[in-house]
Amino acid sequence: MLEKHHTVDELAAALRIHRNTVIRWIKLGKIKGVRLGRAFRIPESEIRRITSAGVEDAGDLCKEEARGGT
């Protein structure tokens, strides 16, 4: 069975972050995404990984952005 994929906007809304942050994380390799034409899709398993990792890890992604780190 094929895995469900979500849009950048869906993930951004779920995490309450800007869509450009999601795109930047994909391009930096912090989260996995699949490019379909000009748009990205994020696998359901990747969303589960991010959300099940807890607030601390998702917060770490944001902290690295603020510091300018990768």
PyMOL Python script that loads the backbone (N, CA, C, O; Angstrom):
from pymol import cmd

cmd.read_pdbstr("""\
ATOM      1  N   MET A   1       0.842  -1.181   0.000  1.00  0.00           N
ATOM      2  CA  MET A   1       0.000   0.000   0.000  1.00  0.00           C
ATOM      3  C   MET A   1       0.886   1.243   0.000  1.00  0.00           C
ATOM      4  O   MET A   1       1.920   1.279   0.667  1.00  0.00           O
ATOM      5  N   LEU A   2       0.479   2.240  -0.739  1.00  0.00           N
ATOM      6  CA  LEU A   2       1.252   3.477  -0.816  1.00  0.00           C
ATOM      7  C   LEU A   2       1.059   4.335   0.427  1.00  0.00           C
ATOM      8  O   LEU A   2      -0.030   4.412   0.995  1.00  0.00           O
ATOM      9  N   GLU A   3       2.137   4.968   0.823  1.00  0.00           N
ATOM     10  CA  GLU A   3       2.099   5.836   1.987  1.00  0.00           C
ATOM     11  C   GLU A   3       1.466   7.178   1.620  1.00  0.00           C
ATOM     12  O   GLU A   3       1.683   7.702   0.527  1.00  0.00           O
ATOM     13  N   LYS A   4       0.690   7.719   2.539  1.00  0.00           N
ATOM     14  CA  LYS A   4       0.058   9.015   2.325  1.00  0.00           C
ATOM     15  C   LYS A   4       1.104  10.118   2.471  1.00  0.00           C
ATOM     16  O   LYS A   4       1.979  10.046   3.333  1.00  0.00           O
ATOM     17  N   HIS A   5       1.005  11.137   1.622  1.00  0.00           N
ATOM     18  CA  HIS A   5       1.897  12.283   1.668  1.00  0.00           C
ATOM     19  C   HIS A   5       1.080  13.548   1.919  1.00  0.00           C
ATOM     20  O   HIS A   5      -0.081  13.642   1.521  1.00  0.00           O
ATOM     21  N   HIS A   6       1.706  14.518   2.585  1.00  0.00           N
ATOM     22  CA  HIS A   6       1.027  15.768   2.916  1.00  0.00           C
ATOM     23  C   HIS A   6       1.746  16.938   2.266  1.00  0.00           C
ATOM     24  O   HIS A   6       2.929  16.848   1.938  1.00  0.00           O
ATOM     25  N   THR A   7       1.027  18.030   2.084  1.00  0.00           N
ATOM     26  CA  THR A   7       1.609  19.213   1.475  1.00  0.00           C
ATOM     27  C   THR A   7       2.429  19.988   2.502  1.00  0.00           C
ATOM     28  O   THR A   7       2.318  19.765   3.707  1.00  0.00           O
ATOM     29  N   VAL A   8       3.238  20.883   2.005  1.00  0.00           N
ATOM     30  CA  VAL A   8       4.025  21.772   2.859  1.00  0.00           C
ATOM     31  C   VAL A   8       3.089  22.601   3.731  1.00  0.00           C
ATOM     32  O   VAL A   8       3.350  22.791   4.919  1.00  0.00           O
ATOM     33  N   ASP A   9       2.004  23.091   3.148  1.00  0.00           N
ATOM     34  CA  ASP A   9       1.055  23.912   3.900  1.00  0.00           C
ATOM     35  C   ASP A   9       0.396  23.126   5.034  1.00  0.00           C
ATOM     36  O   ASP A   9       0.168  23.669   6.114  1.00  0.00           O
ATOM     37  N   GLU A  10       0.090  21.857   4.792  1.00  0.00           N
ATOM     38  CA  GLU A  10      -0.515  21.035   5.843  1.00  0.00           C
ATOM     39  C   GLU A  10       0.442  20.847   7.015  1.00  0.00           C
ATOM     40  O   GLU A  10       0.036  20.956   8.172  1.00  0.00           O
ATOM     41  N   LEU A  11       1.716  20.565   6.721  1.00  0.00           N
ATOM     42  CA  LEU A  11       2.691  20.389   7.794  1.00  0.00           C
ATOM     43  C   LEU A  11       2.940  21.706   8.521  1.00  0.00           C
ATOM     44  O   LEU A  11       3.036  21.733   9.748  1.00  0.00           O
ATOM     45  N   ALA A  12       3.043  22.786   7.775  1.00  0.00           N
ATOM     46  CA  ALA A  12       3.268  24.095   8.400  1.00  0.00           C
ATOM     47  C   ALA A  12       2.118  24.449   9.347  1.00  0.00           C
ATOM     48  O   ALA A  12       2.352  24.953  10.446  1.00  0.00           O
ATOM     49  N   ALA A  13       0.892  24.190   8.929  1.00  0.00           N
ATOM     50  CA  ALA A  13      -0.262  24.479   9.786  1.00  0.00           C
ATOM     51  C   ALA A  13      -0.254  23.591  11.033  1.00  0.00           C
ATOM     52  O   ALA A  13      -0.569  24.056  12.129  1.00  0.00           O
ATOM     53  N   ALA A  14       0.102  22.325  10.869  1.00  0.00           N
ATOM     54  CA  ALA A  14       0.123  21.402  12.008  1.00  0.00           C
ATOM     55  C   ALA A  14       1.183  21.795  13.027  1.00  0.00           C
ATOM     56  O   ALA A  14       0.961  21.663  14.231  1.00  0.00           O
ATOM     57  N   LEU A  15       2.345  22.283  12.559  1.00  0.00           N
ATOM     58  CA  LEU A  15       3.429  22.666  13.455  1.00  0.00           C
ATOM     59  C   LEU A  15       3.375  24.141  13.848  1.00  0.00           C
ATOM     60  O   LEU A  15       4.152  24.607  14.681  1.00  0.00           O
ATOM     61  N   ARG A  16       2.443  24.861  13.232  1.00  0.00           N
ATOM     62  CA  ARG A  16       2.288  26.309  13.466  1.00  0.00           C
ATOM     63  C   ARG A  16       3.572  27.074  13.157  1.00  0.00           C
ATOM     64  O   ARG A  16       4.047  27.892  13.946  1.00  0.00           O
ATOM     65  N   ILE A  17       4.115  26.775  11.975  1.00  0.00           N
ATOM     66  CA  ILE A  17       5.295  27.475  11.483  1.00  0.00           C
ATOM     67  C   ILE A  17       5.012  27.951  10.065  1.00  0.00           C
ATOM     68  O   ILE A  17       4.009  27.561   9.467  1.00  0.00           O
ATOM     69  N   HIS A  18       5.887  28.789   9.526  1.00  0.00           N
ATOM     70  CA  HIS A  18       5.690  29.300   8.169  1.00  0.00           C
ATOM     71  C   HIS A  18       6.059  28.228   7.151  1.00  0.00           C
ATOM     72  O   HIS A  18       6.957  27.418   7.382  1.00  0.00           O
ATOM     73  N   ARG A  19       5.366  28.234   6.039  1.00  0.00           N
ATOM     74  CA  ARG A  19       5.613  27.233   4.997  1.00  0.00           C
ATOM     75  C   ARG A  19       7.042  27.296   4.473  1.00  0.00           C
ATOM     76  O   ARG A  19       7.605  26.266   4.103  1.00  0.00           O
ATOM     77  N   ASN A  20       7.642  28.493   4.436  1.00  0.00           N
ATOM     78  CA  ASN A  20       9.022  28.618   3.974  1.00  0.00           C
ATOM     79  C   ASN A  20       9.993  27.901   4.904  1.00  0.00           C
ATOM     80  O   ASN A  20      11.033  27.418   4.457  1.00  0.00           O
ATOM     81  N   THR A  21       9.672  27.827   6.175  1.00  0.00           N
ATOM     82  CA  THR A  21      10.508  27.096   7.131  1.00  0.00           C
ATOM     83  C   THR A  21      10.493  25.607   6.789  1.00  0.00           C
ATOM     84  O   THR A  21      11.536  24.953   6.821  1.00  0.00           O
ATOM     85  N   VAL A  22       9.329  25.075   6.466  1.00  0.00           N
ATOM     86  CA  VAL A  22       9.223  23.657   6.086  1.00  0.00           C
ATOM     87  C   VAL A  22      10.053  23.394   4.836  1.00  0.00           C
ATOM     88  O   VAL A  22      10.784  22.405   4.772  1.00  0.00           O
ATOM     89  N   ILE A  23       9.944  24.265   3.852  1.00  0.00           N
ATOM     90  CA  ILE A  23      10.704  24.099   2.604  1.00  0.00           C
ATOM     91  C   ILE A  23      12.201  24.170   2.893  1.00  0.00           C
ATOM     92  O   ILE A  23      12.970  23.377   2.350  1.00  0.00           O
ATOM     93  N   ARG A  24      12.618  25.098   3.728  1.00  0.00           N
ATOM     94  CA  ARG A  24      14.032  25.231   4.086  1.00  0.00           C
ATOM     95  C   ARG A  24      14.532  23.966   4.777  1.00  0.00           C
ATOM     96  O   ARG A  24      15.621  23.482   4.470  1.00  0.00           O
ATOM     97  N   TRP A  25      13.732  23.419   5.723  1.00  0.00           N
ATOM     98  CA  TRP A  25      14.113  22.189   6.417  1.00  0.00           C
ATOM     99  C   TRP A  25      14.285  21.030   5.438  1.00  0.00           C
ATOM    100  O   TRP A  25      15.203  20.223   5.584  1.00  0.00           O
ATOM    101  N   ILE A  26      13.397  20.946   4.435  1.00  0.00           N
ATOM    102  CA  ILE A  26      13.511  19.887   3.425  1.00  0.00           C
ATOM    103  C   ILE A  26      14.812  20.057   2.650  1.00  0.00           C
ATOM    104  O   ILE A  26      15.559  19.096   2.466  1.00  0.00           O
ATOM    105  N   LYS A  27      15.080  21.271   2.198  1.00  0.00           N
ATOM    106  CA  LYS A  27      16.286  21.523   1.407  1.00  0.00           C
ATOM    107  C   LYS A  27      17.565  21.299   2.213  1.00  0.00           C
ATOM    108  O   LYS A  27      18.585  20.895   1.655  1.00  0.00           O
ATOM    109  N   LEU A  28      17.517  21.557   3.520  1.00  0.00           N
ATOM    110  CA  LEU A  28      18.680  21.338   4.388  1.00  0.00           C
ATOM    111  C   LEU A  28      18.819  19.880   4.819  1.00  0.00           C
ATOM    112  O   LEU A  28      19.834  19.504   5.407  1.00  0.00           O
ATOM    113  N   GLY A  29      17.806  19.054   4.532  1.00  0.00           N
ATOM    114  CA  GLY A  29      17.854  17.644   4.899  1.00  0.00           C
ATOM    115  C   GLY A  29      17.429  17.361   6.326  1.00  0.00           C
ATOM    116  O   GLY A  29      17.643  16.254   6.821  1.00  0.00           O
ATOM    117  N   LYS A  30      16.828  18.339   7.005  1.00  0.00           N
ATOM    118  CA  LYS A  30      16.365  18.126   8.376  1.00  0.00           C
ATOM    119  C   LYS A  30      15.124  17.248   8.410  1.00  0.00           C
ATOM    120  O   LYS A  30      14.912  16.490   9.357  1.00  0.00           O
ATOM    121  N   ILE A  31      14.309  17.354   7.373  1.00  0.00           N
ATOM    122  CA  ILE A  31      13.151  16.467   7.231  1.00  0.00           C
ATOM    123  C   ILE A  31      13.124  15.949   5.800  1.00  0.00           C
ATOM    124  O   ILE A  31      13.643  16.589   4.886  1.00  0.00           O
ATOM    125  N   LYS A  32      12.516  14.792   5.618  1.00  0.00           N
ATOM    126  CA  LYS A  32      12.439  14.183   4.293  1.00  0.00           C
ATOM    127  C   LYS A  32      11.230  14.716   3.543  1.00  0.00           C
ATOM    128  O   LYS A  32      10.143  14.860   4.103  1.00  0.00           O
ATOM    129  N   GLY A  33      11.437  15.001   2.287  1.00  0.00           N
ATOM    130  CA  GLY A  33      10.352  15.446   1.433  1.00  0.00           C
ATOM    131  C   GLY A  33      10.580  14.948   0.018  1.00  0.00           C
ATOM    132  O   GLY A  33      11.714  14.690  -0.387  1.00  0.00           O
ATOM    133  N   VAL A  34       9.505  14.817  -0.722  1.00  0.00           N
ATOM    134  CA  VAL A  34       9.558  14.360  -2.104  1.00  0.00           C
ATOM    135  C   VAL A  34       9.125  15.521  -2.985  1.00  0.00           C
ATOM    136  O   VAL A  34       8.111  16.167  -2.724  1.00  0.00           O
ATOM    137  N   ARG A  35       9.894  15.776  -4.021  1.00  0.00           N
ATOM    138  CA  ARG A  35       9.540  16.861  -4.924  1.00  0.00           C
ATOM    139  C   ARG A  35       8.692  16.300  -6.067  1.00  0.00           C
ATOM    140  O   ARG A  35       9.087  15.356  -6.751  1.00  0.00           O
ATOM    141  N   LEU A  36       7.528  16.901  -6.253  1.00  0.00           N
ATOM    142  CA  LEU A  36       6.629  16.533  -7.351  1.00  0.00           C
ATOM    143  C   LEU A  36       6.406  17.782  -8.184  1.00  0.00           C
ATOM    144  O   LEU A  36       5.593  18.639  -7.839  1.00  0.00           O
ATOM    145  N   GLY A  37       7.137  17.874  -9.283  1.00  0.00           N
ATOM    146  CA  GLY A  37       7.082  19.094 -10.078  1.00  0.00           C
ATOM    147  C   GLY A  37       7.725  20.223  -9.290  1.00  0.00           C
ATOM    148  O   GLY A  37       8.891  20.136  -8.907  1.00  0.00           O
ATOM    149  N   ARG A  38       6.958  21.288  -9.048  1.00  0.00           N
ATOM    150  CA  ARG A  38       7.471  22.427  -8.285  1.00  0.00           C
ATOM    151  C   ARG A  38       7.109  22.353  -6.811  1.00  0.00           C
ATOM    152  O   ARG A  38       7.538  23.198  -6.025  1.00  0.00           O
ATOM    153  N   ALA A  39       6.328  21.356  -6.430  1.00  0.00           N
ATOM    154  CA  ALA A  39       5.830  21.254  -5.054  1.00  0.00           C
ATOM    155  C   ALA A  39       6.528  20.120  -4.309  1.00  0.00           C
ATOM    156  O   ALA A  39       7.015  19.166  -4.915  1.00  0.00           O
ATOM    157  N   PHE A  40       6.566  20.245  -2.989  1.00  0.00           N
ATOM    158  CA  PHE A  40       7.087  19.189  -2.127  1.00  0.00           C
ATOM    159  C   PHE A  40       5.930  18.484  -1.445  1.00  0.00           C
ATOM    160  O   PHE A  40       4.890  19.085  -1.175  1.00  0.00           O
ATOM    161  N   ARG A  41       6.125  17.191  -1.167  1.00  0.00           N
ATOM    162  CA  ARG A  41       5.204  16.421  -0.357  1.00  0.00           C
ATOM    163  C   ARG A  41       6.006  15.743   0.739  1.00  0.00           C
ATOM    164  O   ARG A  41       7.130  15.294   0.514  1.00  0.00           O
ATOM    165  N   ILE A  42       5.422  15.671   1.924  1.00  0.00           N
ATOM    166  CA  ILE A  42       6.102  15.081   3.071  1.00  0.00           C
ATOM    167  C   ILE A  42       5.399  13.772   3.420  1.00  0.00           C
ATOM    168  O   ILE A  42       4.184  13.761   3.622  1.00  0.00           O
ATOM    169  N   PRO A  43       6.154  12.654   3.496  1.00  0.00           N
ATOM    170  CA  PRO A  43       5.539  11.371   3.823  1.00  0.00           C
ATOM    171  C   PRO A  43       4.954  11.366   5.240  1.00  0.00           C
ATOM    172  O   PRO A  43       5.481  12.008   6.149  1.00  0.00           O
ATOM    173  N   GLU A  44       3.875  10.641   5.400  1.00  0.00           N
ATOM    174  CA  GLU A  44       3.218  10.489   6.707  1.00  0.00           C
ATOM    175  C   GLU A  44       4.204   9.992   7.762  1.00  0.00           C
ATOM    176  O   GLU A  44       4.158  10.438   8.908  1.00  0.00           O
ATOM    177  N   SER A  45       5.093   9.075   7.385  1.00  0.00           N
ATOM    178  CA  SER A  45       6.064   8.534   8.339  1.00  0.00           C
ATOM    179  C   SER A  45       7.010   9.619   8.848  1.00  0.00           C
ATOM    180  O   SER A  45       7.431   9.578  10.004  1.00  0.00           O
ATOM    181  N   GLU A  46       7.344  10.572   8.011  1.00  0.00           N
ATOM    182  CA  GLU A  46       8.224  11.667   8.425  1.00  0.00           C
ATOM    183  C   GLU A  46       7.512  12.602   9.396  1.00  0.00           C
ATOM    184  O   GLU A  46       8.122  13.104  10.339  1.00  0.00           O
ATOM    185  N   ILE A  47       6.241  12.831   9.168  1.00  0.00           N
ATOM    186  CA  ILE A  47       5.457  13.667  10.081  1.00  0.00           C
ATOM    187  C   ILE A  47       5.345  12.973  11.436  1.00  0.00           C
ATOM    188  O   ILE A  47       5.460  13.619  12.477  1.00  0.00           O
ATOM    189  N   ARG A  48       5.121  11.654  11.424  1.00  0.00           N
ATOM    190  CA  ARG A  48       5.083  10.906  12.683  1.00  0.00           C
ATOM    191  C   ARG A  48       6.423  10.980  13.400  1.00  0.00           C
ATOM    192  O   ARG A  48       6.465  11.114  14.623  1.00  0.00           O
ATOM    193  N   ARG A  49       7.521  10.894  12.649  1.00  0.00           N
ATOM    194  CA  ARG A  49       8.851  10.978  13.259  1.00  0.00           C
ATOM    195  C   ARG A  49       9.051  12.328  13.943  1.00  0.00           C
ATOM    196  O   ARG A  49       9.555  12.392  15.064  1.00  0.00           O
ATOM    197  N   ILE A  50       8.662  13.384  13.281  1.00  0.00           N
ATOM    198  CA  ILE A  50       8.836  14.727  13.839  1.00  0.00           C
ATOM    199  C   ILE A  50       7.961  14.907  15.071  1.00  0.00           C
ATOM    200  O   ILE A  50       8.430  15.393  16.101  1.00  0.00           O
ATOM    201  N   THR A  51       6.702  14.524  14.975  1.00  0.00           N
ATOM    202  CA  THR A  51       5.776  14.766  16.075  1.00  0.00           C
ATOM    203  C   THR A  51       5.982  13.799  17.237  1.00  0.00           C
ATOM    204  O   THR A  51       5.768  14.172  18.391  1.00  0.00           O
ATOM    205  N   SER A  52       6.393  12.573  16.954  1.00  0.00           N
ATOM    206  CA  SER A  52       6.597  11.613  18.043  1.00  0.00           C
ATOM    207  C   SER A  52       7.929  11.853  18.746  1.00  0.00           C
ATOM    208  O   SER A  52       8.132  11.387  19.867  1.00  0.00           O
ATOM    209  N   ALA A  53       8.821  12.565  18.105  1.00  0.00           N
ATOM    210  CA  ALA A  53      10.112  12.857  18.718  1.00  0.00           C
ATOM    211  C   ALA A  53       9.940  13.790  19.908  1.00  0.00           C
ATOM    212  O   ALA A  53      10.840  13.914  20.740  1.00  0.00           O
ATOM    213  N   GLY A  54       8.816  14.431  19.988  1.00  0.00           N
ATOM    214  CA  GLY A  54       8.534  15.310  21.116  1.00  0.00           C
ATOM    215  C   GLY A  54       8.794  16.766  20.801  1.00  0.00           C
ATOM    216  O   GLY A  54       9.423  17.104  19.798  1.00  0.00           O
ATOM    217  N   VAL A  55       8.310  17.598  21.655  1.00  0.00           N
ATOM    218  CA  VAL A  55       8.434  19.038  21.477  1.00  0.00           C
ATOM    219  C   VAL A  55       9.897  19.458  21.492  1.00  0.00           C
ATOM    220  O   VAL A  55      10.276  20.396  20.790  1.00  0.00           O
ATOM    221  N   GLU A  56      10.726  18.777  22.281  1.00  0.00           N
ATOM    222  CA  GLU A  56      12.130  19.156  22.402  1.00  0.00           C
ATOM    223  C   GLU A  56      12.842  19.088  21.056  1.00  0.00           C
ATOM    224  O   GLU A  56      13.562  20.018  20.692  1.00  0.00           O
ATOM    225  N   ASP A  57      12.649  17.988  20.304  1.00  0.00           N
ATOM    226  CA  ASP A  57      13.339  17.856  19.029  1.00  0.00           C
ATOM    227  C   ASP A  57      12.807  18.835  17.994  1.00  0.00           C
ATOM    228  O   ASP A  57      13.588  19.422  17.244  1.00  0.00           O
ATOM    229  N   ALA A  58      11.490  19.021  17.939  1.00  0.00           N
ATOM    230  CA  ALA A  58      10.922  19.996  17.016  1.00  0.00           C
ATOM    231  C   ALA A  58      11.408  21.386  17.399  1.00  0.00           C
ATOM    232  O   ALA A  58      11.678  22.218  16.532  1.00  0.00           O
ATOM    233  N   GLY A  59      11.517  21.635  18.697  1.00  0.00           N
ATOM    234  CA  GLY A  59      12.041  22.910  19.168  1.00  0.00           C
ATOM    235  C   GLY A  59      13.496  23.087  18.772  1.00  0.00           C
ATOM    236  O   GLY A  59      13.926  24.199  18.465  1.00  0.00           O
ATOM    237  N   ASP A  60      14.260  21.995  18.778  1.00  0.00           N
ATOM    238  CA  ASP A  60      15.654  22.060  18.368  1.00  0.00           C
ATOM    239  C   ASP A  60      15.775  22.479  16.905  1.00  0.00           C
ATOM    240  O   ASP A  60      16.684  23.226  16.544  1.00  0.00           O
ATOM    241  N   LEU A  61      14.863  22.000  16.067  1.00  0.00           N
ATOM    242  CA  LEU A  61      14.874  22.422  14.670  1.00  0.00           C
ATOM    243  C   LEU A  61      14.715  23.934  14.579  1.00  0.00           C
ATOM    244  O   LEU A  61      15.410  24.592  13.806  1.00  0.00           O
ATOM    245  N   CYS A  62      13.804  24.476  15.364  1.00  0.00           N
ATOM    246  CA  CYS A  62      13.554  25.910  15.344  1.00  0.00           C
ATOM    247  C   CYS A  62      14.727  26.680  15.931  1.00  0.00           C
ATOM    248  O   CYS A  62      15.085  27.740  15.417  1.00  0.00           O
ATOM    249  N   LYS A  63      15.334  26.167  16.997  1.00  0.00           N
ATOM    250  CA  LYS A  63      16.467  26.843  17.623  1.00  0.00           C
ATOM    251  C   LYS A  63      17.642  26.926  16.664  1.00  0.00           C
ATOM    252  O   LYS A  63      18.324  27.949  16.605  1.00  0.00           O
ATOM    253  N   GLU A  64      17.885  25.856  15.910  1.00  0.00           N
ATOM    254  CA  GLU A  64      18.971  25.873  14.942  1.00  0.00           C
ATOM    255  C   GLU A  64      18.726  26.920  13.875  1.00  0.00           C
ATOM    256  O   GLU A  64      19.663  27.584  13.431  1.00  0.00           O
ATOM    257  N   GLU A  65      17.470  27.077  13.454  1.00  0.00           N
ATOM    258  CA  GLU A  65      17.128  28.101  12.487  1.00  0.00           C
ATOM    259  C   GLU A  65      17.446  29.485  13.026  1.00  0.00           C
ATOM    260  O   GLU A  65      18.003  30.321  12.316  1.00  0.00           O
ATOM    261  N   ALA A  66      17.093  29.725  14.278  1.00  0.00           N
ATOM    262  CA  ALA A  66      17.308  31.027  14.882  1.00  0.00           C
ATOM    263  C   ALA A  66      18.805  31.344  15.013  1.00  0.00           C
ATOM    264  O   ALA A  66      19.215  32.497  14.874  1.00  0.00           O
ATOM    265  N   ARG A  67      19.611  30.314  15.281  1.00  0.00           N
ATOM    266  CA  ARG A  67      21.062  30.513  15.414  1.00  0.00           C
ATOM    267  C   ARG A  67      21.750  30.582  14.068  1.00  0.00           C
ATOM    268  O   ARG A  67      22.896  31.020  13.974  1.00  0.00           O
ATOM    269  N   GLY A  68      21.052  30.151  13.020  1.00  0.00           N
ATOM    270  CA  GLY A  68      21.663  30.133  11.702  1.00  0.00           C
ATOM    271  C   GLY A  68      22.467  28.884  11.442  1.00  0.00           C
ATOM    272  O   GLY A  68      23.210  28.817  10.463  1.00  0.00           O
ATOM    273  N   GLY A  69      22.330  27.881  12.309  1.00  0.00           N
ATOM    274  CA  GLY A  69      23.064  26.626  12.150  1.00  0.00           C
ATOM    275  C   GLY A  69      22.340  25.658  11.252  1.00  0.00           C
ATOM    276  O   GLY A  69      21.210  25.906  10.830  1.00  0.00           O
ATOM    277  N   THR A  70      22.994  24.556  10.962  1.00  0.00           N
ATOM    278  CA  THR A  70      22.355  23.533  10.142  1.00  0.00           C
ATOM    279  C   THR A  70      22.084  22.293  10.931  1.00  0.00           C
ATOM    280  O   THR A  70      21.547  21.325  10.394  1.00  0.00           O
TER     281      THR A  70
END
""", "prot")
cmd.dss("prot")
cmd.show_as("cartoon", "prot")
cmd.util.cbc("prot")
cmd.orient("prot")
